[in-house]
């Protein structure tokens, strides 16, 4: 874990948060579309699609920030 986190850490917090947030938002939106709309493509023109993306981005930011803090804490504890 330490070696992998060191590589991620070198790339920086901003890059980590952007990539994690995008991954979360895209996954969240796709899953929500599949569950709620049964592959109905008209969802892309509705407001619920954009609300799903916004929700995914907000939750993704919170989750990625929390994961960064958790991994940093664990990394520093293991380094000592």
Secondary structure, 3 states (H helix, E strand, C coil): CHHHHHHHHHHCHHHHHHHHHHHHHHHHHHHHHHHHHCCCHHHHHCHHHHHHHHHHHHHHHHHHHHHHHHHHHHHHHHHC
